[in-house]
Amino acid sequence: MPNNIKGRGLTEREMVQLCLELEKGRCRSISHTLLETSHGELREIYQHCFQTATENQYALFEIMQNKGWYQTDIATPAEIAKVQAFMQNNLNPSNPE
């Protein structure tokens, strides 16, 4: 992947990739702040910001996926069942200590 076209700067793919990475970082930052916020009205503000950031992140992901720039594997039913079992065992252990 070239990092510029005849010296004109970033490619479209690079720009969208950078925006996606920035939005992912924004989601992480807001979620950490939200988890530490106890003031009700402030939590609502952060929740709204987090919702907006996740929507933006997903829109950027969809752009990249539709252009063939971000490929994801389709999970098999067996892989899904494995993850579900793992999560169930970790969230609801049968032998609490």
N, C-alpha and C positions, 0 to 999 in steps of 0.2 A: 504494500500500500504506500503510494508516494505521500510525502508530507506536504507537498505543494504542487500546484499545477503551473509550470513555467514561472515560478517565483511569485505567484499571486497569493500565497497564503495557504491556509488549511483547506483540505477537501471538505466536501459536505459531510462525508462519513465521519471525519475527524471532529468536525464541529458538533455533530449530533452526539458522538461518543463522549466528548468533553462535557456537553450539557447533561447527558445522562449520569456521568460520574459525579458531577456537581450536585445534581438533584438527589442522588443516592446519599451523598454526604450530608445534604440538608435534612433528609429524612432521619438519618442517624442522629444528628445533632438535636433536632427538635424532639425526637422520641426520648433521648436522654434527659433533656430539660423537662419535658412533660412528666416523666416518671418521678422527678424530684420536686415538682410543683404542688404545693398543698392548697394554695389560694384558689377558691372555686372559679371566680371570674377569669383569673389568669390561666387556669387549666383549660377553660373553654376556648380562650384565644389560641393557646398552643394546640389544642385538639383541632381547631379549624385550620391552623397553619399546617399541621401534620397531614390532614386530609387533602389539602390543596397540593402539598408536596408529593404525596403518594400518587395523586391523580396525574400530576405533571410527569413524574417518573415513569408511570405506566404508559402515558402517551408517547414519550420519547422511546421507550422500549418497543412499542408497537410500530413506530416509524422505522426503527432499525430492523425489526423482524420482517416487516412488509417489504423492505428493500433487500432482504437477504443478508443483512450485515450482522444479525444477532440470531444465531441458530440455537435452538433448544431441543433437547431430546424429549420424546413423548414417553412418559412413564408407563411401564407395563402394569397390569393389574397386580401381578406378584410384587413388584416394587412398591406400589401404593400400599398393599396389605402389610408389607414388611415395615414401612414407616409408621403406619397406623398402629401396629402392634408395639413397636418401639415406644411411640409417644404414649400409648395407653399404659404401658408398663412403667414408664417414668413419671407420668402424671398421676396415676392411680395405682401405686404399688400394692400388691396383695398382702405383703408382710411389712406394714409400717414399723419403723424402728423408733 
